[in-house]
Amino acid sequence: MTFLQKLSSAWTTNNSLLCVGLDPDVNKFPAELAGQPDAIYAFCKAIVDATADLACSFKPQIAYFAALRAEDQLEAICRYIKTTYPAIPIVLDAKRGDIGATAEQYAREAFERYDADAVTVNPYMGFDSVAPYLEWKDRGAIVLCRTSNAGGSDLQFLDVGGKPLYQHVAQLVADKWNINGQCALVVGATFPNEIAQVRALIGDMPLLIPGVGAQGGDVESTVRAGRTANGTGMMINSSRAILYAKSVADESYAQAARRIALETRDAINQFR
């Protein structure tokens, strides 16, 4: 099953467009995990177990693991998801952007070492920076387009032949790079007007949409701008708002995460 087939199935089976981001910040972990050598894995496993039936994908951010020399725990959580929840795709958030033999090694890292179903990539060096990932025809390449950070406008709004650069990227990916039908785009929830413009350019290609939750993206505007005709087409990511949800009385951190994930999934579904 390809990445897009797996994602489409998860949209339907879990009735969800919610992507749960795994950004494990040990400074925010609950006290009971303090001092555990595998605390990152334990934390992520609890979040995955609590939200797997509410998510269309999981998105581990590699930097949170690598900075603490915890790539082995990233491997372990990816392996756990693959074994326990094989129908939920893993999107490795790595934003790789090199070319040639180096990009080939990054693709191997994502698709062999971590067995991710898709990986985020940076198109700044052109098609050469994306092509090695497309050799893995059953996996996804999710290309940065209109990112959720304010500074993205420094480059993404530069005029390219009468259109902003982010629209040029969107059209380039849709028309020329998506040769195996395995590409998707990153477009931030903080810019719903741009989401709508990208959707108009790319048809039904999936969008990975960060920025809902802690970054303040509006759910209704995001869904109305990015949904496809059948009410899917998006992985709307929330990380910190779910991972570090404030617990109420007699509620564990995993239960709090589930509560917020359920609220977010249902809020998204109101506007599909």
C-alpha positions in Angstrom: 0.0 0.0 0.0 1.4 3.4 -0.9 1.6 6.4 1.4 -1.4 8.1 -0.3 -3.5 4.9 -0.2 -2.7 4.5 3.5 -3.5 8.1 4.2 -6.8 7.9 2.3 -7.7 4.8 4.3 -6.9 6.5 7.6 -9.0 9.5 6.7 -12.0 7.2 6.3 -11.4 4.6 9.0 -10.7 7.1 11.8 -13.0 9.8 10.3 -10.1 12.2 10.9 -7.9 14.8 9.3 -5.9 15.2 12.5 -2.1 14.6 12.4 -0.6 14.2 15.8 2.8 15.7 16.0 5.4 14.0 18.2 7.7 16.8 19.4 9.0 15.3 22.8 10.4 18.1 24.9 11.8 16.5 28.1 11.5 19.8 30.0 7.7 19.5 29.7 7.4 15.8 30.6 5.3 14.7 33.6 7.2 14.1 36.8 6.8 10.3 36.7 9.1 10.1 33.6 11.9 11.9 35.2 15.2 10.0 35.2 13.9 7.2 32.9 16.5 6.3 30.3 13.7 5.7 27.7 11.5 8.6 28.8 11.1 9.9 25.2 10.0 6.6 23.9 7.6 6.1 26.9 6.1 9.5 26.5 5.6 9.1 22.8 4.2 5.6 23.2 1.6 6.8 25.7 0.5 9.6 23.3 0.3 7.3 20.3 -1.8 4.7 22.3 -4.1 7.5 23.5 -4.7 9.1 20.1 -4.2 6.3 17.4 -8.0 6.0 16.7 -8.3 9.7 16.4 -5.5 10.4 14.0 -4.9 10.2 10.2 -1.1 10.3 10.7 1.7 10.7 13.3 4.5 13.2 12.6 7.6 12.7 14.7 10.0 15.8 14.5 13.5 14.4 14.2 15.2 17.3 15.8 13.6 16.6 19.2 15.1 13.2 19.2 18.5 13.9 17.6 19.3 16.8 19.9 19.2 14.4 22.8 21.0 11.6 21.0 17.7 9.7 21.1 17.5 8.5 17.5 17.3 4.9 18.9 14.1 6.0 20.7 12.8 7.5 17.4 13.5 4.2 15.7 11.7 2.4 18.5 8.5 4.6 18.4 8.4 4.3 14.6 8.7 0.6 14.9 6.0 0.5 17.6 3.6 2.5 15.4 4.3 0.2 12.4 3.7 -2.9 14.4 0.8 -1.8 16.6 -1.0 0.7 14.3 0.1 -0.3 10.8 -2.8 1.6 9.2 -1.7 5.0 10.5 1.0 6.6 8.3 4.2 8.0 9.8 5.4 11.4 8.4 9.0 12.0 9.4 9.3 15.8 9.8 13.0 16.3 8.8 12.8 19.1 6.1 15.8 17.7 4.3 17.1 19.8 1.4 20.3 18.4 -0.1 21.0 16.9 -3.5 22.6 13.9 -5.3 24.2 11.1 -3.2 23.6 13.0 0.0 19.9 13.3 -0.6 19.9 9.5 -1.4 21.3 8.9 2.0 18.7 11.1 3.6 16.0 9.1 1.8 17.5 5.9 3.1 17.5 7.3 6.6 13.8 8.2 6.4 12.5 5.2 4.6 14.9 2.4 5.8 16.2 3.4 9.2 12.9 4.9 10.4 10.5 3.1 7.9 8.6 6.4 7.5 5.7 6.5 5.1 6.6 10.0 4.1 9.2 12.7 4.8 9.1 16.5 4.6 11.6 18.0 2.1 12.9 21.5 1.2 12.7 22.4 -2.5 15.1 25.3 -2.4 17.7 23.4 -4.5 15.1 22.5 -7.1 14.0 19.1 -8.4 17.4 17.6 -7.6 16.6 17.9 -3.9 13.3 16.0 -4.2 14.1 13.4 -6.9 15.9 10.8 -4.7 12.8 10.5 -2.5 10.6 9.8 -5.5 12.6 6.7 -6.3 10.7 5.2 -3.3 7.5 5.0 -5.2 5.4 3.7 -2.3 6.5 6.6 0.0 5.6 10.2 0.1 7.6 13.4 -0.4 6.0 16.4 1.3 7.4 19.6 -0.1 7.6 22.9 1.9 5.4 25.4 0.1 3.8 28.1 2.4 5.1 27.6 5.9 3.3 28.6 9.0 6.0 30.9 10.4 5.8 34.7 9.8 9.4 34.8 8.4 8.4 32.5 5.6 7.2 35.6 3.8 10.8 36.8 3.4 11.2 34.4 0.5 7.8 32.7 -0.2 6.2 36.0 -1.4 9.0 36.9 -3.8 7.6 37.6 -7.3 8.3 34.8 -9.8 6.9 35.5 -13.2 3.9 37.4 -11.8 3.1 35.1 -8.9 4.5 34.6 -5.4 7.2 31.9 -5.1 5.0 29.6 -2.9 2.5 29.4 -5.7 5.2 28.7 -8.2 6.4 25.9 -6.0 2.9 24.5 -5.6 2.3 24.5 -9.4 5.7 23.1 -10.1 5.2 20.1 -7.7 1.7 19.5 -9.0 2.5 19.8 -12.7 6.0 18.4 -13.1 7.4 16.8 -9.9 4.5 14.6 -8.9 5.4 12.0 -11.5 4.4 9.0 -9.4 1.5 10.6 -7.6 3.3 10.6 -4.3 3.8 14.3 -3.5 2.1 16.5 -0.9 2.7 20.1 0.2 3.2 21.9 3.5 1.0 24.9 3.9 0.5 26.6 7.2 -2.9 27.0 9.0 -1.9 30.5 9.9 -2.4 31.6 6.3 -5.9 30.3 5.2 -6.1 32.5 2.1 -2.9 31.0 0.9 -4.2 27.5 1.6 -7.2 28.2 -0.7 -5.0 29.5 -3.4 -2.7 26.5 -3.2 -5.7 24.1 -3.3 -7.0 25.8 -6.4 -3.6 25.2 -8.1 -3.0 21.6 -7.2 -6.3 19.8 -7.3 -6.6 17.0 -4.8 -3.0 16.7 -3.8 -2.7 16.3 0.0 -1.7 19.1 2.2 0.2 18.8 5.5 -1.1 21.8 7.5 0.8 22.8 10.7 -0.2 25.7 12.8 -3.4 24.6 14.5 -3.2 24.6 18.3 -0.3 26.3 19.9 0.4 28.4 16.8 -3.1 29.8 16.8 -4.3 28.7 13.3 -8.1 28.8 13.0 -9.7 25.4 12.4 -12.8 26.5 10.5 -10.8 28.8 8.1 -8.2 26.1 7.6 -10.7 23.3 6.8 -12.9 25.5 4.5 -9.8 26.6 2.6 -8.1 23.3 2.2 -10.7 20.5 2.0 -11.2 18.7 -1.2 -14.6 18.0 -2.8 -15.0 14.8 -0.7 -14.0 16.6 2.6 -10.5 15.2 2.9 -7.2 16.2 1.4 -5.5 17.4 4.6 -3.3 16.3 7.5 -4.0 19.1 10.0 -1.2 18.9 12.5 -1.3 19.7 16.2 1.7 19.0 18.4 2.2 21.0 21.6 -1.5 21.6 22.3 -2.1 17.8 22.4 1.3 16.6 23.9 1.3 19.0 26.8 -2.4 19.4 27.4 -3.2 20.6 30.9 -4.7 17.8 32.9 -7.8 18.1 35.0 -8.5 16.2 38.2 -7.6 12.5 38.1 -6.4 12.7 34.5 -3.1 11.5 33.3 -1.1 13.3 30.6 -2.1 10.7 28.1 -5.8 11.1 29.0 -5.4 14.9 28.6 -3.8 14.4 25.2 -6.6 12.2 24.1 -9.2 14.7 25.3 -7.7 17.5 23.3 -7.1 15.3 20.3 -10.7 14.3 20.3 -11.9 17.9 20.6 -9.6 18.9 17.8 -10.6 16.0 15.5 -14.3 16.8 16.1 -13.8 20.5 15.6 -12.2 19.8 12.3 -15.0 17.5 11.3 -17.6 20.2 11.9 -16.4 22.0 8.7 -15.6 19.1 6.4 
